[in-house]
Amino acid sequence: MPETNAAVEILTIPCLEDNYVFLMHDPSSGATAVVDVPDPAPVEAALASQGWTLTDILITHHHWDHIDGVEPLRAKTGATVWGAAADAGRLPKLDHALAEGDVVKVGTLTGTVFDVSGHSVGHIAYHFAAAQAVFTGDSLMALGCGRLFEGTPEMMWASMQKLRALPGETMVYSGHEYTQTNARFALTIEPGNADLTSRSAAVDAARAQGLATVPSLLSEECKTNPYLRADLPELAAAIGMDGAAPDAVFAEVRGRKDRF
């Protein structure tokens, strides 16, 4: 069933082995957007089951497991495609090429674009304030962040700070079911974090029942996600980097995850 509030309905759709895509429906206009499309078939099935008509496709970044289904879905639905101007050469043809601060309209819903480069250069996120939702792709993830395939630690730390500054009640819709592994790693960084210990147990319980752990609540991410906490003295102390610059702490944490 979709998550709902007065402004919007959002449906989480599993795709491929561990991807998630999201349908966001504006009840007042009937407009519906999908965020990223690895495979069109699950999206089409979800649209049919809800009785929704796709109007918009929002792309976060160029990796194949986020865009391979865009062209088939556009061909069937005629949906408008939005994505980053900076990455247009690696994306399907864009109807709207976006930069940080630009506005996205899905029916009566208005979203703001953030440049969250790091996992890839040109990665963007979409924040819909009225829906209390941010679609982060592979930038900020549940208890994690994306591997730095193209960007630098400094770049990704800047992206984390942008997303951390959103209201705490924002739900984070990220692109993969990696939360259980992310939790196990996070506990190696902050084993004394009681909020993290509790959340890790809740994640294990959810996964044991086959339940999704995405979306996640931003305020909870701020308490438990090590990549959002690189400027906190307690995290720096936990990894033996007291007094180090936050971007250096972030780089160390991300490097440890790469070797985990």
N, C-alpha and C positions, 0 to 999 in steps of 0.2 A: 504493500500500500504506500502511496506517496506520503511524504511528510508535508504537512500543511500549516500555513498560518493565514491570516486574513488576506495577505497579498499574493500568495503563490503556493503552488504544489510542486514538490521536487521528488522525483523518483530515482532511486539508485539502481543501476542495471549492471550486473556482472557481465564481463566480456573476456574472451580468451581465457588464459589460465588464472590471472589474478588482477586484471584491469577492472576499473569501474568507469562507466560513463553515466551522465546524469541528464534526465529530462526535467526541464523547468517550465511549468505551465502557468500562464497568466489567466485566471478564471474570468476576469472582466473583459478581456479582448478575445480570448481563445487562442492567442499566440502561444507557441511552444518552441523552446530552444533545446538543442542537445549540446552538451559540452564534450568535445572529442568523440571520434568515431573509429575505433579499431576495426569493427565488424558491423555492417549495417543490419544483419539479420536480427540480433537481439533488440536493437533499437526499433526496427519495424514492428516486431512482435509486441513490444511494450506500448508503442503508439496505438496499435490496433486494440490491445486489451483495455486501454484507457479511453479510447474514442477521441484521441487528440490528433490534430493535424500539425505536422512539423513546418515551422516557418523560418527557423534560424539555426545555423550551425556555428558554434563558438569553438575555435581552436586555441589550445594553450601553447603548443609547440610542435615541432616538425617530426618528431620520432614516429616511426611507422606504426607503432601500436597505439597511436593517438589520431592518425589521419588516414589509414588505409581504406576506411569505409566512407570517407567524405564524398568522393566523386560519385560512387554508386547511389548514395543516399540523396545527393543533390539532384542527380538525374531523375530519380523517382518522385521527388517531392517538390523540386524547384526552390528549395530553401535558400535563403541568403546566407552567405558564408562570411564570417568575421575572423580576422587573425592579425598577427603582428606585421606591420609594415617592414620592420627591420629584418624579418625572416621570410618575406614574401617569396623569395627565390627558392625556398625549400618547402613551401606549403602549396596545397591546391590553390587554384585561382581564387583570389579574394574579391568579394563584392565591396567589402569595407576593410581597408588597411589601417591598423590602429597603432597608436603610440601611447605612452604613459599619460594619463589624465584625460584621454578621450572617453566619450560616453557611448555606451551601447544601449540600444532600445529593443526590447522584446515586448511587443504590445505596449502596455502601460508601464512596464517595469524598466527601470533605468539602472544601468551598471556602469561602474568606473573601472578603467583599465590600469593595471599596475605592471610595470616592467619588473619581473622577478628573475632576471637572468642569473645563471649559475649552473644549473643542470644542463641547460643549453643557453646559448646567447640568442636573445630575442624571445625568450620564454615570457609569456604574459599570464596574469591572473585577472579574474573578473569579480568585482565586488558589487553585489546587489544589496544595498543598505536596507531597503524596505523588506526584503526577503530574509535579512540577517544571514546572508550566505556569501561565501567567497569560494570560487572555483580555482584551485591552485595547481591543477595538473601534477607535475612531478617536482614542484618547488617545495613548499611546505607540505609535509605529509603527516599522517597520524603517528606521533612519536618519532618522526624522522624528517629527513629532507632528501631530495634526489641526489644521486651521485654526481660529482662535478665532471661531466664529460667534456665540457667546453669552457666554462667559466672558471674564475678564481675563487678561493675562499673569501677574499675581501668582497667580491661581487655578490656571492651568495649570502654572506652575513648581512650586507646592506639590504638584500631582498627579504631576509628573515625579519629585520627590524621594521620594514614597511608593513609586513603582514601582522606582526605582533602589535602594532599600533592601532589596529582595528578594534572595534568594541568587543569586549570579552564574550558577549552573548552570540557573536558570529559563529556560525557553523562552517567548518572547513571541509569542503568537498574535494578530496584528493584522489589521485588516479589509480592507486593500487592497494591491494590488501596485503600490506607488508607489516602490519602493526605488531603482530606477535614477535617477529624477529627483531623489529625496532625496539620493542620493550625489553627484550633480553639484553640487547646491546646497551640500552640506556641504563640498565641496572649495573652494568660494569663501570659506568661513569659516576653515577650517584647512588650507590647502594644504600645510603642512609636517607634517601628522599622518601618519606612516608607516603606522600601523594603518588609517587611513581610506583611504589610497591603495591599499593592498593589498586592503582589502575592496571598494572600488569596482571594481577589476579583476575580482574574483571574482564580483561581482554582474553585471557586463557579460557575463562568460563564461556564467553561469547563464541569463541572459535570452536570450542568443544561441541556447541550446539549448532554449528554451521552458520552463525549469524555474522553479518557484516560489522566491522568496527569503524567504518567510514559512513557518514561524516563524523567528525569529532568537534568538540566544543573548544573554541580558541582559548578561553580562560583556563581550561584544563591543560591544553597544550603548553601554555605559559608556565604552568607549575611542574610539568613533567617532561617536556621535550627538550633534550639537551641543546639542540641547535638554536633554540630561542633564548637560551640561558647563558650564553657565552660571556656576557658582561656582568654576571653575578659573582661576587667574591666566593661564595660557597662552592660554585661549580669549579672555578679556577683552582681553589684549594683542593678539591676532591681529586684533581688530576695532577697535582704538584706544580701548578703554574700560577701561584699567588702573585698578584701584581702585574701579570702579563696583559698585553693589549687584547681586547675582545676578539679582534679578527685572528690573532694568533691562537687564542684558545679555541675558537671555532675551527680553525684549520687542523689543530691537533685532534679534536673530537671527530671531525669528518675523516681524517686519516686513519684513526683507530677503527672507525666503522668499515672503511674500505678493506681493512685487514682482518676484520672480525670473522 
